Amino acid sequence: MTPPPPEVARLASALQELRARTGLSIAALAQKTPYSRASWGRYVKGEGLPPREAVAELCRLAGEPEARCLALWELAEAAWSNRAATERPRTPRPGTAAPPKAAPDDVPDTAPDRHPLLLALIVTVCAVTVAAVAAGLLLLPDGRPAPVRPTAATTGPRCRGAACEGQDPMAMVCARAPTTLSVHRTASGAWLELRYSRPCGTAWARMWSTRPGDRLEVATPSHTRAARVADARAAASYIYTPMTAAPKGTPLRACFRPARAAGQECFSDRVR
């Protein structure tokens, strides 16, 4: 069997650690989430790429901040998709790969039986109204509706414009399919991106291939937001600045300050 890309192996290791932290077996984890035992078995071994929501669900169960987990998932998703597209291992540039196709049992398993009509409702996840009807059919033994935790796919962004100022783009669901305005590689080898979310009306910057102590700022005429690489573990993931409100036409400037050299590197763009 071809070994998984290093980014996928790193994600699998993190999932194993999180699963151990919950104290749940693979079978118990399957009972507490919409994903099957076979699926979780592949995910923690690095034999398959988990859906984004599966990673977020495990993070919530383990009490781990979602942003860190989902940053690892983004790196793994980019590597997994890139290898599938090229059919040979190579170092991907994060953020450019197409999303992978889910395996059949990666579809959430929300009921113990496999009645064809129920399965059809489950897999037709693109229809929000169907999902709502399906959720309404799940009842507790006393007839009360079972509680359903809303997901990013159904709730959408959690803020917009000024309300997002200083917020985490991952936690506020603004980092779902954002626009990459500019990409810059620094002299130290770090990669930088200016990103924009049209639904949220915000911009932010992110960096990867960094070192502990590296710092990134993104600025508009009215606000500056910054992020710093705290340690080696953080350096292995994407690091995001908080968001800043950025209507169309807003000028943006990103500046990178390496920990091991004097000075800074800056580049600019505009929301369009």
Buried (B, 14 or more C-beta within 10 A) or exposed (E): EEEBBBBBBBBBEBBBEBBEEBEBEBEBBBEEBBBBBBBBBBBBEBEBBBBBBBBBBBBBBBEBEBBBBBBBBBBBBBBBBBBEEEEEBEEBBBBEBEEBEBBEBBBBBBBEEEEEEBBEBBEEBEEEEBBEEBBEEEEEEEEEEEEBEEBBBEEEBBBBEEBBBEBBBBBBBBBBEBEEBBBBEBEBEBBBBBBBBEEBBBBBBBBBBBBBBBBBBBBBEEBEBBBBBEEEEBBBBBBBBBBBBBEEEBEBBBBBBBBEEEEEBEBEBBBE
